[in-house]
């Protein structure tokens, strides 16, 4: 792919910023190319970052899984899974992307740009996964492993594992309802978006036919947790 001198300068700046120099800068360019940009520039030979995102997601999960296995040796499988989910979740990955300043380097379509896509959690998290996929292809697992653990270092991982992301909001909400009038709750899928390898689920927490919380996630479990969290917040606010 032939890049403009301006784009080449941007990619060089990006590599200096993340402290990784690509053997093949095209991989970095692809990792930073959102599907909306490709859709609006069909006459040019652009590839979106979706395939790299798919690969990067698997690499991140592998690296974090190995880290947890080696450092939380007294925890059973279920607890390790819970901690991995807390680390490899959209808000956490989006935060990592912001720390690298990925947003300003993204190629976005005009519609995505106009609706705040440059700072949207889902867009940033996807770009971070794509970047990891690109580093993995360019430099192998050793470089990808080092890059990931430089960002999610020992202190960061332990902080996440002790933090709010491990709260089971569905259980908290159920217990709160049982202490009250014993009302039931339903989690209803409002819609699904995205390709099969990169789904987004939008779920409503419904109590007595009233939507008290809305949540979005890469799987139904994550979306339900986010919906329950919002429902708890709204209930506390109305009672306060």
C-alpha positions, 0 to 999 in steps of 0.5 A, a space after each residue: 500500500 502506498 502511503 502519503 508522506 503525511 501518513 508515513 510521518 504519522 506512523 513513524 510518530 506512532 512507532 516512537 510513541 509505543 516504542 516498537 518499530 515495525 519491520 512491516 509498517 503496513 501492519 501498523 497502518 492496517 491496525 489503525 484503519 477502522 472499517 468505516 474508513 474502508 467503507 467510505 474509500 472503496 476505490 482504494 486498496 485499504 484493509 480494515 483492522 477487523 482481522 488483526 483485532 480477531 488475532 490480537 484478542 486471542 494473543 492478549 487472552 493467551 498472554 494474560 492467561 499465562 501470567 495469571 496461571 504463573 502468578 495466582 497459583 493458588 486460585 482455581 479455574 473459575 477465579 482465574 477466568 474471572 480475573 482474566 475477564 476483568 483485565 481483558 474487557 472493553 473498558 480496560 483495553 480502551 484505557 490501555 489504548 488511551 494511554 498509548 494515544 491510539 485515538 489520534 492515529 486512527 483512520 476513521 470514516 466521516 460518520 464514525 468521526 462525527 459521532 465521537 468514534 475517536 474516543 469511543 471505548 469499543 473503537 479504542 479497544 478494538 484498535 488496541 487488539 488490532 495493534 497487538 495482532 499486528 505486533 504478533 505477526 510482525 515480531 512474534 509472540 515474544 515481542 507481543 508478550 513483552 508489549 502487553 505486559 509492559 502495559 498490564 504490568 504486575 501492579 496494574 494487573 493486581 490493581 484490576 484484580 482487586 477492583 470494581 471490575 470483579 464485582 458481580 452486579 447481577 448477584 448484587 441486584 438479585 439480592 437487593 430485589 429479594 430484600 425488597 418486594 421479591 421482584 423478579 428481573 429479566 435480561 432481555 437482548 435488545 439487539 446484536 451488532 457486528 460480525 460473528 467474530 466481533 459481536 456487540 450485545 445490547 441488553 436491558 435489565 427489566 423489572 416489573 416491565 420497566 427498563 431499569 438498566 441498559 448494558 453493552 458487552 462483547 458477550 451476553 454475560 458482560 452486557 448483563 453485568 453492565 445492565 445490572 450495574 446501571 440498574 443498581 445505580 438507578 435504584 439507589 438514585 431513586 431511593 436517595 
